[in-house]
Amino acid sequence: MSSQPSEARGAKSSGGAAGVLEPPAKSKSNSATPPFVEDNDTLVKIYHQMVMIRRFEEKCAESYSLGKIGGFCHLYIGQEAVAVGAISLLRRDDYVLTSYREHGQAIAKGISPEAVMAELYGKRTGCSHGKGGSMHMFDKDVNFLGGHAIVGGQIPLATGVAFAAKYQETDRVTLCFFGEAAVNQGAFHESLNMAQLWKLPCIYICENNMYGMGTSLERAMSFQDVAQKSCAYEMESEFVDGMDVLAMRQATQRAIKRAREQSLPTLIEARTYRYMGHSMSDPGNYRTRAEIEKYQERDPIKTFQKKLKDGGIITDDDIANIEAQVKEVVERAVRFADESPLPDPSELYTDVYANPLK
């Protein structure tokens, strides 16, 4: 089919076994990135942001264990290349909607680490004023529209946001992130059908970490090539190595160009891997230590760091300086969250109903 080139097809999963990031032999992968096409400053900024998200999430795990963060908490450790690679290309007025594993995406879109940490602490200074918590982060100033706890619930919402952008005759694009488990929801298929039918500037990014909670991909999905599901809707798609930030960035760049210039949607399947459990309460007994260690060999931050060092773009001193800067920012975010006040009880119904109860 003309709208589904061979290099955009998906990869067969083996349900969590090591070495499943490669697409099938019949497909050409877009994941092999050429030598650097970005300027050095951009490459360093990308690396800095990935490190920021990793250290922020590690601090979240620590704060959770200390009882500072309550409720559900889903960490993004291991998937940083997907968020940074995609969101780093957006304008401030473009939109991002995502699932409940959104701390890293919120920071990448421009919400300050202080506001994200304060939200995790349930404080009034949080981006959702302490009432959203880990899974419901919003900031209309940077067009970050959630943080959605219902699996797949953000997909039709993102489709509607893209419809609004087109209706208002803007060139804004919408990025919609979701996990592979959401692909089995009817809302996914309905949304892709409408997006292609109405030619909406929406980019659907499936962060396929190969586990829906504790269930492997092959146990839950009869056909595991997520990218190829776009064939049913004549929609462009790409398979991407989600552990490669530059591959992710280049695939998203093509999709953004398509959205801005032609008002057409794209489905991107980013094969990635989360190093932590589904949430902080997940012991992860469904995975072996050997499997996790196999993927840790392809840590997106370490592999990108090596590329930058080999290319003479950063030195060991630069890396140490970035780590020190990030540590300072994260520690400041924790202090800010600790010292911030709790929401006032009078705010219970604020931003909940159109006409708040008196």
Buried (B, 14 or more C-beta within 10 A) or exposed (E): EEBBBEEBBBBBBBBBEBEBBBBEEEBBBBBEBEEBEBEEEEBBBBBBBBBBBBBBBBBBBEBBEEEBBEEBBBBBBBBBBBBBBBBBBBEEEBBBBBBBBBBBBBBBBBBBBBBBBBBBBBBBBBBBBBBBBBBBBBBEEBBBBBBBBEBBBBBBBBBBBBBBBBEEEEBBBBBBBBBBBBBBBEBBBEBBBBBBEBBBBBBBBBBBBBBBEBBBBBEBBEEBBBBBBBBEBBBBBBBBBBBBBBBBBBBBBBBBBBBBEEBBBBBBBBBBBBBBBBBBEBEBEBBEEEBBEBBEEBBBBEBBBEBBBEEEBBEEEBBEEBEEEBBEBBEBBBEBBEEBEEBEEEBEEEEEEEEEEE
